[in-house]
Amino acid sequence: MNSKYYLAAISAFVIWGMFSLPLRAIQEYESVDILLSRILIATFVMALISVIFRRKITLQNYRIFKNLEFKDKRNLVLINSVSAVLLAINWYLFIYVMNHISVNATALAYMLCPIITTVLAYVFLKDRLSTIQWIAVSMSIFSCILLSIGHLTDVFYSFVIALSYAIYLILQKKNHQLDRFFTLAFQITVGTILLLPLFSMQSDVPEKGLYFYAVAFLIATVFTIVPMFLNVFSLNKLNSSTAGIFIYMNPILSFTLAIFYFKEQMSSVQIFAYLLVFFSVIIFNWKVIQQLIKSRISDN
């Protein structure tokens, strides 16, 4: 039975789908200040976890890295450094768009992200796409054209967020020599180092007090480290395509919060376009959905 791994994958994306709640709670603060607090706290907490609770795994991964040939070491450092930059860009854009553009725009980004990832894998990794998947891609492109009518800025930001994370995911396909949590800890640490010059440029208005840092800690732990760990845990037994299908719980929850909690308005054209994206996602992942249903039936 893989129930706990399915539960871990679902829980990770449910948590990410509710990310708008703590982010909007500190909406008045600069996006870069939120990013710096998030990444610094996440680095510190992940370092503690790696040293205290995952010490053996950390040392084992260090030895694996140390024993690699120079060329492999260089490639690994390069891939993870670029990954760190992409992750920092993605996090910043997500925070900025969530707090200053719309929740719907971030939801759209993560609805499109898996499709963009697969198309990039087709272009650069020579992965194959079926005819029905190309139809789904065409539907997604058409829906984005519809959404861009009067809302070009929203669609542009959604695409950039999705693209930055899609490229990050493509890089991770070549980044499997070390433990996933260890790799994530390294990437976030590198991201913090790269962003160090910005720490002296933080805004003093509004003043950051206990409330800001408490919410920032919540974002860095509950909405960053916990879902990342759950996702890594789920991948111990679930293949990436099965676990990846649950990513759509993230944007669905985000759309729901945007409409019913944050009261964001949508025109009939936008509603039609978002529904078109939703159906294109189902079509794109139809084979994986069928396999998941069959797997659950066989498990029971």
C-alpha positions, 0 to 999 in steps of 0.5 A: 500500500502506498497510501502514505505516499499519496497522502504526502503528495496530496498534502504538499500541493494542498499546502502550496495551494493555500500559500496566498493566505500568509502572503496576502497577510503581509501584502504591504511589505516589499516583495524582495523583503518577503523573499529575503526573509523566506529564503534566509529562514528556510536556509537556516532551518534546512541546515539544522534539519540536515545537521541534526536529523539527517546527519548520516544522509548529509555526510553520505551525500558529501562523500558521494560528491567528494568522490566524483570526478572533477568534471562531474563535480563541476557540472553538478555545482553548475546545475545546482547554482543555475537551479538556485538562481531560477528558484530565487527568480521564481519565488520573487515573481510569485510573491510579487504577482500574488501580492500586486497583480492577482492570485489568479495569475499565480494559479494560472502559472502553476496550471500551465507549468507542467505543460510547458515543462513537457514541451521543453522536455520535448525540445531539449530532451527529445521526450515524445508527445502524443497527438492528444497532448499536442491538442491540449497544448494548442488549447492552452495556447488559445486560452492564454490568447483569450486571457491576454485580451485586456489582461496581457500583464497577468498572462505575461507574469503567469508565463514567466513564473511557469517558464522559470519553474519549468526550466528548473524542473528540466534541470532536475531531470539531470540532477539525481546524483544526490539526495533530493532534500540535500540538493534542495538545501544546497540550492536554497543556501546558494540562493541566499548567498547570491542574494546577500547584497540585497539584504542591505537594500531592504525597505524600512517602511513599513517597519518589520516587527514580530508579526512580519517575522512570524508570518515569514517564519510560517511561510519559510517552514509550513509553506516551503520546507514542509511541502518540499519534504512531503513531495520528496518523501512521496517520490520515494515510492511514487513515480514523478508523473503520478506525483506530478498529477497532484500539482494541479490541486495547487492552482485549483485551490488558488483559483478557489481562494481568489474567487471566493475568499479574495473576491477577485473579479473575472469576466465571462471570457476569463472564466471560459479561458480558465475552464479551457486551461483546466480541460486541456490539463485533463486531456494532457494528463489523461493517460496518467489519470487512467494509470492512477485510477487503475493503480488505486483500484489494484491497491484496494 
